[in-house]
Amino acid sequence: HGLVDAVKGIIDAGNARRITIKNEQGDEIITFPLTAGAVGVVIAPLLAAVGAVAALVAKCTIVVERVK
């Protein structure tokens, strides 16, 4: 649940443009582009996907591209 909670917190902060999750080797597993209008619509499927990723990897890195 830690990964899902971290991603949810980033989305709730509202200043992220893109979230990328990478595995221990630094390989990109999944990237979620975030747009201001779509965040409310896509949050549930996005968090479900993050939960699935969390089940597959033991350790990962969250990379956040912030809005400038």
VOZA-914760 format. One record per residue: residue number from 1; x, y, z of N, C-alpha, C, O, CB in turn; residue in three letters. Coordinates in Angstrom, 1 decimal. Glycine has a CB too. Layout:
N
(NUM,(X,Y,Z),(X,Y,Z),(X,Y,Z),(X,Y,Z),(X,Y,Z),ALA)
...
***
This chain:
68
(1,(0.8,-1.2,0.0),(0.0,0.0,0.0),(0.9,1.3,0.0),(0.4,2.3,-0.3),(-0.9,0.0,1.2),HIS)
(2,(2.1,1.1,0.4),(3.0,2.3,0.4),(3.1,3.0,-0.9),(3.1,4.2,-1.0),(4.3,1.9,0.9),GLY)
(3,(3.3,2.2,-2.0),(3.4,2.8,-3.3),(2.2,3.5,-3.7),(2.2,4.6,-4.3),(3.8,1.7,-4.3),LEU)
(4,(1.0,2.9,-3.5),(-0.2,3.5,-3.9),(-0.5,4.8,-3.1),(-0.9,5.8,-3.7),(-1.4,2.5,-3.6),VAL)
(5,(-0.2,4.8,-1.8),(-0.3,6.0,-1.0),(0.6,7.1,-1.4),(0.2,8.3,-1.5),(-0.1,5.6,0.5),ASP)
(6,(1.8,6.7,-1.8),(2.8,7.8,-2.3),(2.3,8.4,-3.6),(2.3,9.6,-3.7),(4.2,7.1,-2.5),ALA)
(7,(1.8,7.6,-4.5),(1.3,8.1,-5.8),(0.1,9.0,-5.6),(-0.1,10.0,-6.2),(1.1,7.0,-6.8),VAL)
(8,(-0.8,8.5,-4.7),(-2.0,9.3,-4.4),(-1.7,10.6,-3.8),(-2.3,11.6,-4.1),(-2.9,8.5,-3.4),LYS)
(9,(-0.7,10.7,-2.9),(-0.2,11.9,-2.3),(0.3,12.9,-3.4),(0.1,14.1,-3.3),(0.8,11.7,-1.3),GLY)
(10,(1.1,12.3,-4.3),(1.6,13.2,-5.4),(0.5,13.7,-6.3),(0.5,14.9,-6.6),(2.6,12.4,-6.3),ILE)
(11,(-0.5,12.9,-6.6),(-1.6,13.4,-7.4),(-2.4,14.4,-6.6),(-2.8,15.5,-7.2),(-2.5,12.2,-7.8),ILE)
(12,(-2.6,14.2,-5.3),(-3.4,15.1,-4.5),(-2.7,16.5,-4.4),(-3.4,17.5,-4.3),(-3.6,14.5,-3.2),ASP)
(13,(-1.4,16.5,-4.4),(-0.6,17.8,-4.4),(-0.9,18.6,-5.6),(-0.8,19.8,-5.5),(0.9,17.5,-4.2),ALA)
(14,(-1.2,18.0,-6.7),(-1.6,18.7,-7.9),(-0.5,19.4,-8.7),(-0.9,20.2,-9.6),(-2.6,19.7,-7.5),GLY)
(15,(0.7,19.1,-8.4),(1.8,19.8,-9.1),(2.6,18.9,-9.9),(3.8,19.2,-10.3),(2.6,20.6,-8.2),ASN)
(16,(2.1,17.7,-10.3),(2.9,16.7,-11.0),(2.3,16.7,-12.5),(1.1,16.7,-12.7),(2.9,15.3,-10.4),ALA)
(17,(3.3,16.6,-13.4),(2.9,16.5,-14.8),(2.9,15.0,-15.3),(2.1,14.6,-16.1),(3.8,17.3,-15.7),ARG)
(18,(3.8,14.3,-14.7),(4.0,12.9,-15.1),(4.6,12.1,-13.9),(5.5,12.6,-13.2),(4.9,12.8,-16.4),ARG)
(19,(4.2,10.9,-13.7),(4.7,10.0,-12.7),(5.2,8.8,-13.4),(4.5,8.1,-14.2),(3.7,9.6,-11.6),ILE)
(20,(6.5,8.4,-13.2),(7.1,7.2,-13.7),(7.5,6.3,-12.6),(8.1,6.8,-11.6),(8.3,7.6,-14.7),THR)
(21,(7.2,5.0,-12.7),(7.7,4.0,-11.7),(8.7,3.2,-12.4),(8.5,2.6,-13.5),(6.5,3.2,-11.2),ILE)
(22,(9.9,3.1,-11.7),(11.0,2.3,-12.2),(11.3,1.1,-11.3),(11.1,1.2,-10.1),(12.2,3.1,-12.5),LYS)
(23,(11.8,0.0,-11.8),(12.2,-1.1,-11.0),(13.6,-0.9,-10.4),(14.2,0.2,-10.6),(12.2,-2.4,-11.8),ASN)
(24,(14.1,-1.9,-9.6),(15.4,-1.7,-9.0),(16.5,-1.5,-9.9),(17.5,-0.8,-9.6),(15.7,-3.0,-8.2),GLU)
(25,(16.4,-2.0,-11.1),(17.5,-1.8,-12.1),(17.4,-0.5,-12.9),(18.3,-0.2,-13.7),(17.4,-3.0,-13.1),GLN)
(26,(16.4,0.3,-12.6),(16.2,1.6,-13.2),(15.4,1.5,-14.5),(15.3,2.5,-15.2),(17.5,2.2,-13.5),GLY)
(27,(14.8,0.3,-14.8),(14.0,0.2,-16.0),(12.6,0.8,-15.7),(12.0,0.5,-14.7),(14.0,-1.3,-16.4),ASP)
(28,(12.1,1.5,-16.7),(10.8,2.1,-16.6),(9.7,1.0,-16.6),(9.7,0.2,-17.6),(10.5,3.2,-17.6),GLU)
(29,(8.9,0.9,-15.6),(7.8,-0.1,-15.6),(6.5,0.5,-16.2),(5.9,-0.1,-17.1),(7.5,-0.6,-14.2),ILE)
(30,(6.2,1.7,-15.8),(5.0,2.4,-16.2),(5.1,3.9,-16.0),(5.7,4.3,-15.1),(3.7,1.8,-15.5),ILE)
(31,(4.5,4.6,-16.9),(4.4,6.1,-16.8),(3.0,6.6,-16.9),(2.2,6.1,-17.8),(5.3,6.7,-17.9),THR)
(32,(2.6,7.5,-16.1),(1.3,8.1,-16.1),(1.4,9.5,-16.3),(1.9,10.3,-15.5),(0.6,7.8,-14.7),PHE)
(33,(1.0,10.0,-17.5),(0.9,11.4,-17.7),(-0.3,12.0,-17.0),(-1.4,11.4,-17.0),(0.8,11.8,-19.2),PRO)
(34,(-0.1,13.1,-16.3),(-1.2,13.7,-15.6),(-1.6,15.1,-16.2),(-0.7,15.9,-16.4),(-0.9,13.9,-14.1),LEU)
(35,(-2.8,15.3,-16.5),(-3.3,16.6,-16.9),(-4.3,17.1,-15.9),(-5.0,16.3,-15.3),(-3.8,16.6,-18.4),THR)
(36,(-4.4,18.4,-15.8),(-5.2,19.0,-14.7),(-6.7,18.5,-14.9),(-7.3,18.2,-13.9),(-5.2,20.5,-14.8),ALA)
(37,(-7.2,18.5,-16.1),(-8.6,18.1,-16.3),(-8.9,16.6,-16.2),(-10.0,16.2,-15.9),(-9.0,18.5,-17.7),GLY)
(38,(-7.9,15.8,-16.4),(-8.1,14.4,-16.4),(-7.8,13.7,-15.1),(-8.2,12.5,-14.9),(-7.3,13.7,-17.5),ALA)
(39,(-7.2,14.4,-14.2),(-6.8,13.7,-12.9),(-8.0,13.1,-12.2),(-7.9,12.0,-11.7),(-6.1,14.7,-12.0),VAL)
(40,(-9.1,13.8,-12.0),(-10.2,13.3,-11.3),(-10.8,12.1,-12.0),(-11.4,11.2,-11.3),(-11.3,14.4,-11.2),GLY)
(41,(-10.8,12.1,-13.3),(-11.4,11.0,-14.1),(-10.6,9.7,-14.0),(-11.1,8.6,-14.0),(-11.6,11.4,-15.5),VAL)
(42,(-9.3,9.8,-14.0),(-8.4,8.7,-14.2),(-7.8,8.2,-12.9),(-7.0,7.3,-12.9),(-7.3,9.0,-15.1),VAL)
(43,(-8.1,8.8,-11.8),(-7.4,8.5,-10.5),(-7.6,7.0,-10.1),(-6.7,6.3,-9.7),(-7.8,9.4,-9.4),ILE)
(44,(-8.8,6.5,-10.2),(-9.1,5.2,-9.7),(-8.4,4.1,-10.6),(-7.8,3.2,-10.0),(-10.6,4.9,-9.7),ALA)
(45,(-8.5,4.2,-11.9),(-7.8,3.2,-12.7),(-6.3,3.3,-12.5),(-5.5,2.3,-12.5),(-8.2,3.3,-14.2),PRO)
(46,(-5.8,4.6,-12.4),(-4.4,4.8,-12.2),(-3.9,4.1,-10.9),(-2.9,3.4,-10.9),(-4.1,6.3,-12.2),LEU)
(47,(-4.6,4.3,-9.8),(-4.2,3.7,-8.5),(-4.3,2.2,-8.6),(-3.6,1.5,-7.9),(-5.1,4.3,-7.4),LEU)
(48,(-5.3,1.7,-9.3),(-5.4,0.2,-9.5),(-4.2,-0.3,-10.2),(-3.6,-1.4,-9.9),(-6.7,-0.2,-10.3),ALA)
(49,(-3.7,0.4,-11.3),(-2.5,0.0,-12.0),(-1.3,0.1,-11.1),(-0.4,-0.8,-11.1),(-2.3,0.9,-13.2),ALA)
(50,(-1.2,1.1,-10.3),(-0.1,1.3,-9.4),(-0.1,0.1,-8.4),(1.0,-0.4,-8.0),(-0.1,2.6,-8.6),VAL)
(51,(-1.2,-0.3,-7.9),(-1.4,-1.4,-7.0),(-0.9,-2.7,-7.6),(-0.2,-3.5,-7.0),(-2.8,-1.6,-6.5),GLY)
(52,(-1.2,-2.9,-8.9),(-0.7,-4.1,-9.6),(0.8,-4.1,-9.8),(1.4,-5.1,-9.6),(-1.4,-4.2,-11.0),ALA)
(53,(1.3,-2.9,-10.1),(2.8,-2.8,-10.2),(3.4,-3.1,-8.9),(4.5,-3.8,-8.8),(3.2,-1.4,-10.7),VAL)
(54,(2.9,-2.6,-7.8),(3.4,-2.8,-6.4),(3.5,-4.3,-6.1),(4.4,-4.8,-5.4),(2.6,-2.1,-5.4),ALA)
(55,(2.5,-5.0,-6.6),(2.4,-6.5,-6.3),(3.5,-7.2,-7.1),(3.9,-8.3,-6.7),(1.1,-7.0,-6.7),ALA)
(56,(4.0,-6.6,-8.2),(5.0,-7.3,-9.0),(6.4,-7.0,-8.7),(7.3,-7.8,-8.9),(4.8,-6.9,-10.5),LEU)
(57,(6.7,-5.9,-8.1),(8.1,-5.5,-7.7),(8.2,-5.3,-6.2),(7.3,-4.7,-5.6),(8.5,-4.2,-8.5),VAL)
(58,(9.4,-5.7,-5.7),(9.6,-5.5,-4.3),(10.1,-4.1,-4.0),(9.6,-3.5,-3.0),(10.7,-6.5,-3.8),ALA)
(59,(10.9,-3.6,-4.8),(11.5,-2.2,-4.6),(11.3,-1.5,-5.9),(11.6,-2.0,-7.0),(13.0,-2.2,-4.1),LYS)
(60,(11.0,-0.2,-5.8),(10.8,0.6,-7.0),(11.1,2.1,-6.7),(11.3,2.4,-5.5),(9.4,0.5,-7.6),CYS)
(61,(11.3,2.9,-7.7),(11.5,4.3,-7.6),(10.4,5.0,-8.3),(10.0,4.7,-9.4),(12.9,4.7,-8.2),THR)
(62,(9.9,6.1,-7.6),(8.9,6.9,-8.2),(9.6,8.2,-8.7),(10.3,8.9,-7.9),(7.7,7.3,-7.2),ILE)
(63,(9.5,8.5,-10.0),(10.1,9.7,-10.6),(8.9,10.6,-10.9),(8.0,10.3,-11.6),(10.9,9.4,-11.9),VAL)
(64,(9.0,11.9,-10.4),(7.9,12.8,-10.6),(8.4,14.0,-11.5),(9.4,14.6,-11.1),(7.3,13.3,-9.3),VAL)
(65,(7.7,14.2,-12.6),(8.0,15.4,-13.4),(7.0,16.5,-12.9),(5.8,16.3,-13.1),(7.9,15.1,-14.9),GLU)
(66,(7.5,17.5,-12.4),(6.7,18.6,-11.8),(6.3,19.6,-12.8),(7.0,19.9,-13.8),(7.3,19.2,-10.6),ARG)
(67,(5.2,20.3,-12.6),(4.8,21.4,-13.5),(5.7,22.6,-13.1),(5.9,22.9,-12.0),(3.3,21.8,-13.2),VAL)
(68,(6.2,23.2,-14.2),(7.1,24.4,-13.9),(6.3,25.7,-13.8),(6.9,26.7,-13.6),(8.1,24.5,-15.0),LYS)
***
